[in-house]
C-alpha cells in the first residue's frame, strides 16, 4: 500500500528568546511571508524530512550552545 500524502519538511528557527522552535514548512513559509526581514536575521536550520530529525538536531544545537533549552 502506498502513501500518497506529500512529504512535509521541518525547519528549526531561533527565536528572539534564543530558544529554537521546530516548525513545519507551512508555518515557516507563513512566518517568512509576514516578516521576511526578521526571519532573514534569525538563524534557521533545515529542511528536515521528518519532525524527529528536526527535534534531534535541535537537541544537538542546545548541547552546542546555539540555542537555549525550554525552561
Phi, psi and omega in degrees: 000130182261147179259116184266011178286140181292148178290139178251130177269156181234146181231158172244129181235128178281124182276169178298334180281004182076359175273149180256135182247134175274127182231146173288164179301323180297314178295318181297316179294321178295320178294318179297323181289324183285322182212075184299324181293317180294319179295322180296330180279341181274154174280137177226151177227142177133181010276152174247143184286335182226149181298322181293331175293318179295320179295318179297320178295319179300318178299317178298321178294323177294314179297327181278354179084010179281334180226152175269145177288156176288128182262000000 
